Amino acid sequence: MRRYAICLSVLLQLPLWAAAPVSISLPVANASFEAPVVDPNGFGAWPVADGWLEVDLDTAASSNTGVFLNTPADSPDRMVNAEGKQLAFLGSQRGNALEQDLGSSYRVGCDYRLTVGVGISARFPPSMASPADTLELVLYYLDGNEPKDIVHQTVEPNGLSSTQLQDFTAVLPTVRAEDAWAGKTIGVALRAAGNPGGFWDLDNVRLTESMPVSIPVENASFESPAVDPNGFGAWPFMEGWLELDLDAAASSNTGVFLNTPVGNPDCLVNADANQLAFLGSQQGNALEQDLAAVYQIGCSYRLTVAVGVSARFPPSPIVPVDTMEIVLYYRADDKPVDIVHQTVEAKGLSSTQLHEFSVYLAMVQASDAWAGKNIGVAIRAAGAAGGFWDLDNIRLAESPLAVPPAPRTQE
């Protein structure tokens, strides 16, 4: 099926890292499904949705995709929080979809959120019986002329309403320069993934692009205290971090060390500045830091750490492989409570080239226990004794939620 691009322009150009949280709404054509206009004196629905590529298994009548007129205010099946006068319908059978290639591209350093208001038909809802019909909200990119999915959010009909839309969001974390989709055309898709017989009601498609801000982490590059270049080359102490070290006497499992000169066989060629941290591989060794910043409602967070392994005493890459965890936490009753973590395995890592790993915390909700609490970052060993992790360049990014657009006035 021929694909097409909708020519839209994003006029606002902003730096990738701003001094204050910045988030913008990217244009989505016919985002509220107000076109074509359905005749209020006619059938009440039309099998076309302007601006969208309709993938409809009913090629003759296009009965699985289109737009419909919301019912009057006193009707039992009225969508009370619909945006504008119309919504879209999508047949529940896998293969039916609405897709759109935008005029915008994925920008390095930015996060993306696709949000859709979802409900179910009052007369013909998607099946809730196991296995339930599902809907997928997708962010994709164009590779040449072919769509390739990046992330998706699955929606089930259980608990959904025929009178109240509920928002669901697919989140794409910060785009990196090496990602295949960096600089490529953004695509959004709403795809049925169930059996025939039911219909999804869809409305108010929103896409936001967020420019993360950097949250300060003390001694993030482990440059303090400065190691004497004429001495041993390491120091069993670091400023700004709580060191959890199983060697309580000598603190031999945590500290900082001086990178070797360029040309040495164990020089970490992409280290940030002159020093790095070492962390013993045995479970129980850790580095933690409570930040002054707090988890803001409506924001998401990404903690990134550059990781390598010791040239002389690497963590074990043999099963069971030594691992470490990158963690975002908060404190409750003065005890750290983990929210999310990312496990890193020693296998495949280098003693001369750091690799970056990230843990991502999705948008903070007002109901989350960590909302408004101080942010905690941790790097924790989770293996056996005998090896050492090399760590550097800790970064924490906060991405804000876009300010929602003003609601459409119904005439």
C-alpha positions in Angstrom: 0.0 0.0 0.0 1.4 3.4 -1.0 2.5 5.5 1.9 2.4 9.3 2.0 3.8 12.0 4.1 1.7 14.8 5.5 3.6 18.1 5.0 3.6 19.9 8.3 6.3 22.2 9.6 7.7 22.7 13.0 8.7 26.3 13.1 10.2 26.4 16.6 13.8 25.3 16.7 15.3 24.9 20.2 18.6 23.7 21.6 18.8 20.1 22.6 19.6 20.9 26.2 17.8 23.9 27.6 18.3 25.9 30.7 14.7 25.2 31.8 12.3 22.4 31.1 11.0 22.8 27.5 8.3 20.7 25.8 6.4 21.3 22.7 3.4 19.7 20.9 4.2 18.4 17.4 1.4 18.8 14.8 -0.7 15.7 14.0 -3.1 16.2 11.1 -6.8 15.7 12.0 -5.7 14.8 15.6 -9.3 15.1 16.9 -10.9 13.4 13.8 -13.1 16.4 13.0 -12.6 15.8 9.2 -14.5 15.0 7.1 -17.5 16.5 8.8 -20.2 14.0 9.4 -23.7 15.1 8.5 -25.7 15.3 11.8 -28.9 14.5 9.8 -27.4 11.4 8.2 -26.1 8.1 9.3 -23.7 9.5 11.9 -20.5 8.0 10.7 -18.2 8.2 7.6 -15.7 5.6 6.5 -12.9 8.1 6.0 -10.4 9.9 8.3 -8.7 12.8 6.6 -4.9 13.0 7.1 -4.6 9.3 8.1 -3.5 6.3 6.2 -6.4 3.8 6.8 -5.3 0.2 6.9 -8.8 -1.5 6.7 -9.4 -5.2 6.2 -12.7 -4.4 4.6 -11.2 -3.0 1.3 -14.7 -2.7 -0.3 -16.6 -0.7 2.2 -13.9 0.5 4.6 -16.2 -0.4 7.5 -13.4 -0.8 10.1 -12.0 2.7 10.0 -13.5 6.2 9.9 -15.0 9.0 11.9 -18.3 9.3 13.8 -20.3 12.1 15.4 -20.5 12.1 19.1 -24.1 11.7 20.4 -26.0 14.6 22.1 -25.4 15.5 25.7 -28.3 13.5 27.1 -27.6 10.3 25.2 -26.5 7.2 27.2 -23.6 6.5 24.9 -22.2 10.0 24.7 -18.4 10.4 25.2 -18.5 13.2 27.8 -14.8 14.2 27.5 -14.5 14.0 23.7 -12.3 16.7 22.0 -14.6 18.5 19.6 -17.6 16.9 17.9 -16.2 13.8 16.4 -14.1 10.7 17.2 -12.6 7.8 15.2 -13.7 4.2 15.1 -11.3 1.3 14.6 -12.4 -2.3 14.1 -10.9 -4.7 16.7 -9.5 -7.3 14.3 -5.7 -7.4 13.9 -4.8 -5.7 10.6 -7.0 -2.7 11.0 -5.0 0.5 11.7 -4.7 4.2 11.4 -1.2 5.5 10.6 0.4 8.9 9.9 3.8 10.0 8.8 4.5 13.4 10.3 6.5 16.3 8.9 8.7 16.2 12.0 11.8 14.1 12.6 13.2 12.4 15.7 15.8 14.8 17.2 18.9 13.6 19.1 18.6 14.5 22.8 14.8 14.6 22.8 12.1 12.4 24.3 8.7 11.7 22.7 5.2 10.8 24.1 2.3 9.7 22.0 -1.0 10.1 23.9 -4.4 9.0 22.7 -7.9 9.1 24.3 -9.3 5.6 24.1 -12.8 4.3 24.7 -14.9 1.4 23.5 -18.1 1.1 21.5 -21.3 1.0 23.5 -23.0 -1.5 21.1 -20.0 -3.5 19.8 -17.1 -3.3 22.3 -13.8 -5.2 21.8 -13.8 -8.6 23.5 -12.8 -8.6 27.1 -12.8 -12.4 27.4 -9.3 -14.0 27.7 -7.4 -13.5 25.5 -8.8 -10.0 25.4 -8.7 -7.9 22.2 -5.9 -5.2 22.4 -5.0 -2.0 20.8 -1.4 -0.8 20.2 -0.2 2.8 20.3 3.0 2.9 18.2 5.8 5.3 17.5 7.7 4.2 14.4 10.1 5.7 11.9 10.5 5.5 8.1 13.4 3.4 6.8 13.3 4.5 3.2 9.5 4.1 2.6 9.0 1.3 5.1 7.7 1.8 8.7 9.7 0.3 11.5 8.3 0.2 15.0 10.3 1.7 17.9 8.1 1.5 20.9 4.5 0.6 21.6 1.9 0.7 24.4 -0.7 -2.1 24.6 -4.2 -1.2 25.7 -6.8 -3.7 26.9 -10.5 -3.1 26.9 -11.1 -4.3 30.4 -12.1 -1.4 32.6 -12.6 1.0 29.6 -15.8 3.0 29.1 -18.2 3.8 26.3 -18.9 7.2 27.8 -15.5 8.3 29.2 -12.2 8.4 27.2 -9.1 7.3 29.1 -5.6 8.6 28.1 -2.9 6.1 27.2 0.7 7.0 26.3 3.6 5.4 24.4 6.9 6.8 25.6 10.2 6.9 23.5 13.1 7.8 25.8 15.9 10.2 24.8 17.0 9.7 21.2 20.7 9.0 20.8 22.9 9.8 17.9 23.5 6.1 17.2 19.8 5.2 17.2 18.6 4.1 13.7 15.6 6.5 14.0 17.7 9.6 14.8 16.8 12.3 12.2 14.2 10.0 10.5 10.5 10.8 9.9 8.3 10.4 13.0 5.4 8.0 12.5 2.4 7.4 14.8 0.0 4.4 14.5 -3.1 3.1 16.2 -3.3 -0.6 15.5 -5.9 -3.2 16.4 -4.6 -6.5 17.6 -7.6 -8.7 18.3 -10.5 -10.5 16.7 -13.3 -9.1 14.5 -16.6 -7.9 15.9 -15.7 -5.0 18.2 -14.8 -1.3 17.8 -12.4 1.0 19.6 -13.3 4.7 20.0 -10.3 7.0 19.5 -9.8 10.8 20.0 -7.4 13.6 20.8 -4.1 12.2 19.4 -1.2 14.2 20.9 2.6 14.0 20.3 5.0 15.9 22.5 8.7 16.4 22.1 10.6 17.1 25.3 14.1 18.7 25.6 15.5 17.2 28.8 17.3 19.3 31.4 20.4 18.0 33.2 20.0 17.6 37.0 23.3 18.1 38.9 25.0 15.0 40.4 27.8 15.8 42.8 31.2 14.5 41.7 29.6 12.9 38.7 32.9 12.2 37.0 34.7 11.1 40.1 37.4 13.7 39.9 37.4 14.3 43.7 39.5 13.7 45.7 42.3 14.2 43.2 44.6 11.1 43.0 48.3 11.8 43.2 49.8 10.9 39.8 53.1 10.1 41.5 51.5 7.8 44.0 49.6 4.5 44.0 47.0 5.7 41.4 43.9 5.1 43.4 42.2 6.3 46.5 39.6 4.3 48.6 37.3 7.3 49.0 35.1 9.6 46.9 33.4 12.9 47.7 29.7 13.4 47.4 28.7 9.7 47.4 27.6 7.3 50.2 30.0 4.3 49.8 28.6 0.9 50.9 31.7 -1.2 51.1 31.9 -4.7 52.4 35.5 -4.1 53.4 34.7 -1.8 56.3 38.3 -1.6 57.4 40.2 -0.7 54.3 37.3 0.4 52.0 39.0 -1.6 49.2 35.8 -2.0 47.2 34.9 1.6 46.4 36.9 4.6 45.5 38.5 6.6 42.6 41.4 5.9 40.4 43.5 7.8 37.9 43.1 6.8 34.2 46.4 5.7 32.7 48.0 7.7 29.9 46.9 7.4 26.3 48.8 4.6 24.7 48.7 2.3 27.7 47.0 -1.0 27.2 44.5 -0.3 30.0 43.7 3.3 29.2 39.9 4.0 29.0 40.0 6.0 25.9 36.5 7.7 26.3 36.7 8.5 30.0 35.4 11.9 31.1 38.3 13.9 32.5 41.1 12.3 34.4 39.5 9.9 37.0 37.0 7.2 37.3 35.4 5.1 40.1 35.9 1.5 41.0 33.3 -0.8 42.5 33.9 -4.3 43.8 31.8 -6.9 42.0 30.4 -8.6 45.2 26.8 -8.0 46.0 26.6 -5.5 48.9 29.1 -3.0 47.5 27.4 0.1 46.2 27.5 3.9 45.5 24.5 6.0 46.4 23.6 9.7 46.3 20.6 11.6 47.5 20.1 14.6 45.3 18.6 18.0 46.2 16.2 17.7 43.2 12.8 16.0 43.7 10.7 13.9 41.4 8.4 16.3 39.7 4.8 15.3 38.8 4.5 15.2 35.0 8.2 14.6 34.4 10.2 11.5 33.4 13.8 10.7 34.3 16.8 9.0 32.7 19.9 8.0 34.7 22.9 7.2 32.5 26.2 5.7 33.6 29.4 4.9 31.6 30.5 1.4 32.5 33.7 -0.6 31.9 35.6 -3.5 33.6 39.0 -3.7 35.3 41.8 -4.9 33.0 43.4 -6.9 35.7 40.4 -8.0 37.8 37.2 -7.9 35.7 33.9 -9.1 37.0 33.1 -12.7 35.9 31.6 -13.0 32.4 31.1 -16.7 33.0 27.7 -18.1 34.0 26.4 -17.0 36.5 27.6 -13.7 35.0 28.4 -10.9 37.5 26.0 -8.0 37.2 25.5 -4.6 38.6 22.3 -2.4 38.9 21.8 1.2 38.0 18.9 2.4 40.2 16.6 5.4 40.8 15.1 5.4 44.3 13.5 7.6 46.9 13.6 7.6 50.7 10.8 6.5 52.9 11.3 6.5 56.7 15.0 7.4 55.9 15.4 4.1 54.0 16.0 3.9 50.2 13.1 2.4 48.2 13.9 1.4 44.7 11.6 2.6 41.9 13.3 1.3 38.7 16.6 -0.4 37.9 18.6 -1.5 34.9 20.8 -4.6 35.1 24.2 -4.6 33.4 26.1 -7.8 32.7 29.9 -8.0 32.6 29.9 -10.1 29.5 31.0 -8.1 26.4 32.2 -5.1 28.3 35.7 -3.6 27.8 38.6 -2.4 29.9 39.5 0.2 27.3 36.2 1.5 26.1 33.3 2.6 28.4 29.7 1.7 27.3 26.7 3.7 28.4 23.7 2.2 30.2 20.5 3.9 31.2 17.6 3.4 33.5 14.3 5.1 32.6 11.5 6.3 34.9 8.3 7.0 33.1 6.2 10.1 33.8 5.7 10.7 37.6 2.0 10.6 38.6 0.5 12.6 41.5 -0.4 9.2 43.0 3.1 7.8 43.0 4.8 7.4 46.4 7.9 9.1 45.1 6.2 12.2 43.7 7.8 15.3 45.4 10.4 13.2 47.1 14.2 13.7 46.7 15.8 11.8 43.9 18.2 9.0 44.8 20.7 7.5 42.3 22.6 4.2 43.0 25.1 1.9 41.4 25.0 -1.5 43.1 27.1 -4.6 42.5 25.2 -7.9 42.4 27.8 -10.6 41.7 30.5 -12.5 43.4 33.8 -11.2 45.0 37.0 -10.8 43.0 36.3 -8.4 40.2 35.9 -4.6 39.8 33.6 -2.4 37.7 34.9 0.9 36.3 32.4 3.7 36.4 32.3 7.3 35.0 30.2 10.2 33.8 26.9 9.9 35.8 24.1 11.9 34.2 20.5 12.5 35.2 18.1 14.0 32.8 14.5 15.3 33.5 12.0 15.5 30.7 8.9 17.6 31.3 5.3 16.9 30.2 4.0 19.4 27.6 1.4 21.9 28.7 -1.8 20.5 27.2 -3.4 22.6 24.4 -6.6 24.5 25.2 -9.7 22.4 24.6 -11.5 22.8 21.3 -14.7 24.8 21.6 -17.8 22.9 20.5 -20.1 25.0 18.4 
